[in-house]
C-alpha cells in the first residue's frame, strides 16, 4: 500500500470511523475489531485453567464431557452483550473470528484441550441462517481453528427443526424445546476423535446438551465444550 492509498483510507476512516462493538468508541489504526482497552477490560473467567468450573458443573449428570468452559461472563447491558449483539445481529462477523482467536489462545494454555481433533459449531436451522445471512458460532469456530491449527466442520452436525425462542423458558421447557432437533451425518469420519463443540453464549446449556447427546451417540472418543460467554 502506497502513501496515497494510506492517506485515502485514513480520510475515509475520519469521515466514517469504525466503532468498537464493545464500547462504541472509534477504533484506531491497527486495533483490529475490538479496541485495546476493551480487550484488557473484558470480564474473563479463567475457566480454562480450572476443570471444576461453573460451566463444567452445569453439565454434571447431563453429559459425560471431557471438559467445558466459557471465556467471558455475560450480563445484560455490558460490553460482552454488546459484542454478542453486534456479532449476531449487526453483521460484524469479524468480531466472531476475533473472539474465536481469543478463546483459542486460552484453550492452548489448558491441558484438557491439547488433543482436540475437530471443532464443530452449534448449527442454526437453514431458514434462520438464510434470514440472518450467517451462523455466528461458525465464525467463532473459524477463528479458533485458525489459532489452534485444527479443522472445523459445519457438515457433520445439522439442525433439523427450528425451535421456538428459548427466552423466558424454564430449564425443563428449554430442554423439551430442543429434543430431536439435531442430527449427525458422516459419523464414521469422527471415529475416535476428540470433538470440541462451540457456541456463543451458555445459558441453561439446553442447546449444547441436545447437540452433545447426538455427538456422543457417534463413535467419537470424547467431547468437550467451549463458549465465548457464560450467562450467570
Secondary structure, 3 states (H helix, E strand, C coil): CCHHHHHHHHHHHHHCCCECCCCCCECCCCCCCCCHHHHHHCCECCHHHCCCCHHHHHCCCCCCCCEEEEEEEECCCCHHHHHHHHHHHCCCHHHHHHHHHHHHHHHCCCHHHCCCCEEEECCCCHHHHHHHCCCHHHHHHHHHHHHHCCEEECCCEEECCCCCCCCCCCHHHHHHHHCCCEEECCHHHHCCCEEEEEEEEECCCHHHHHHHHHHHCCCCCEEEEEEEEEEC
